[in-house]
Amino acid sequence: MNQSFFHEAARLNNEGVTALVEGDEGTSINLLMSTVKMMKQYIAAPEQAAALGSSSRESSSCFRTFSTVEVSQAEFEEHIYFRQAITMPTDEDVSSPLDVYVYSAAVIFNLALAHHIQGNKNARNKAEKLYATIMKLLDDRVGHMQSALLLKLACINNMAHIRFENGEFDQVQDGIGQLSALLKTTDEGLLEGAEVQGLLMSVLLFKKPKVAAAA
């Protein structure tokens, strides 16, 4: 595998996260979009497609040294979405072809978050589409990886937040259905972590607000 490619992708991703933490969403989005394009080109290469197609359910190593950073201080609100951007080591080799999926999903998540925190409906809708892309990208081939599970839970949670903020309360319940389907195909051992439990609870807290009866 082309290790220098992953090192460069990690560097661009981390620069995008730094810009996001500093409040420069425009620069962050540009850097992260460049990284996403790199990952798409890599995945589309014939030799990489062949490697991914023949990969077994081997373990992913990349998330062992990934870390997260709080992008912005959450204001007091009933529902909190996952605001942890993902940074990557710039000098660690990638051992599994399946790591490509996890790297790509992590970068797309950061890009979605950069749109999400802008707060306006148009930006939230862009973020929702990106979160949905991650759900499709992390298919059964990576379903045994806790890193993939965490990303999926974060996406389900954040999509529910967007729909709630947009007033699409009936669609908020779609998150419960997605969560149920995910849990049915997930090894119980992956559900024990505190971060996983926190995201599970967060999704379950989203519900249609009650309307007070007219006097």
N, C-alpha and C positions, 0 to 999 in steps of 0.2 A: 504493500500500500504506500501511497505517496505521503510520507510523513510531513514533509515540508509544507504540503498543501494544508494539512490540518493545523499546523503551527501558525500559518498565516491567517487561516480562517478564525482561529482562536484569538489571535491578536486583534483583528478587526472587530470581532464580537466584543471583546473586552473594552476596546476604545468606544464602541457604541454604548456600552453599559455605563462607562465613566461619564460620557456626555449626558446620558439620561439622568444619572444621579445629580449632575450639576445643573439640571433643569434645561438643557439645550436639546429639546426634543427633535428639532429639525436636523441637526448634525447627527444625532443618534439614529434617527430613521434612515438617513442616507447611508451611514456606515453599516447598519444592520441589513439594509436591502442589498448592499454590495456583497455581504457575506452570504445571504440567502441565494443570490445568483451564482456565487461560486459553488455552493453545495449542490444546486440544481444541475449545473454543468458536470460536476463530478459524478453524480448519481446517473446522469444520462449517458456517460461514457460506456461503450459496449463492454469493456473488460470489467468495469465496476458492476454493471447490471448482471453480468454472468456470475460474479462473485456473490452478490446479494441473493441471487436466485438459488444458489447451491448451499447457502449458509444453513447450518443446523441451529438448534436452540442453545447456542453457546452463550456463555456469560459475557456481558458487556463490562469493560473495565473503566470506561471514560468517566462515569459519574462518581467513581470513588474519590476523585480529586476535584470534581466540580464544586463550586461554592456559590452561595447566593448573597446578594446585597440588597438592603431595603432601598427602594427607589425614592419613595416619598413618605412622609409621615401621614398615616391614615387619620383623617378627621373622624370625629365621633359620629358614627352612623350605625344603623341597625345591622346592616350587612357589610362585612369587610371582604374585599377581594384580595387575591394573592398578588402581592406587589414585590415579590422577590425576583430580581433579575439574576440571570445565571452567568457566572464568569467561568472561564475554562483555563486550564494550564496551557501555556504556550510552548512548553518544551517536552510534553509527554507524548510518547508514541501510541498510536491507535492499533490495537491488536486484533480486533474483530471487524469484519465487513459490516456487521450489524450496528457498530458504533456510528456509522454514517447516519443512520436514522436518528439516533439519539442526539448527535451533534446538530443535525438539521432542525430537529424539533425544538431544541433548546434555543437556537438562534431565532427561529420563527416566533417562539414564545416571547423572547425579548422584544421583537419587533411589534408583536401584538400589544404587549404591555406599554410600549412607547406611545401607541395610538390610544390605548385605553385610558391612560392617566390624563390625557388632554381634556377629557370630560364632556366634550360636545357630542351630540348624537351621531354626526357623520364619522367622527373618529372612532366612536364606540362600535359602529357598524363595521368599520374596517377591521377592528380588533376581533370582533366576533367571527368574521370570515377566516381570519388567520388561526384562531383557536380551533375552528372546525377543520381546517387543513391539518393541524397537528393530530386531531383525533383519527383522521384517515391515514396519515403517515405512519403512526404507531400502530401497526396492525398486529396480527397474531404472531408474526415472526419475532416480535420484541415484547410480547405479552408477559413473558416470564421475568422481565427486568424491572426491578423496583423503580429505577429511574424513569422508565416509561410510564409506570403506574402513577408516580407523583406528578408527572407532566399532564397526564390525562385528567387526574383529579383537579389540578390547578385550572385546566381549561374548562372543565365542566362547571367549576365554581365561578370562574370569571364570566363565562357565558350567561350563567344564571343572573349574575350581578348586572350585566349589560341589559338583559331582557327586563329585569326589575326596574332599572333606571329608565328604560324606554317605555315603561308602562305596559309591557307585553306580559301580563301576569299569567295568562294561560300557558304561554310558552315557557315560563319559568319552570313549570312542572316537568318539562322535557328533561331537565337536568336529573330529576329523580329517576326517570326511565333509563337515561344513559348510565346513571350510577348503578342501578339494579343490574343492567346488562353487563357492566364492567365487573361487578363483584361476582357474578356467576362464572366468569372465566378467569378469575384471579386466584392464585394459590393463597390459602389462608395465612401462610407465613409472611407474605408481603404486606399484610394489613396490620401488623403489630406495632409499627413505628408511631411515635407521637405525632410526627408531621402528617402522616397518612390519616391518623384518627382525627386530627384537627380539621383537615380538608373534608373528610367525610361528614363531620358534624356541621361544618359551614354550609355545605350543599343542602343538607336537610333543613336548615333554618330558613331557607328561602321559601316564602309562601305568599299567596295573594293577600293583600291587606284587607282587613275587615272594614266594611263601610257602615258607619253609624246610622241607625234607623232614624228616619225623619221624625221630628217632634210633632 
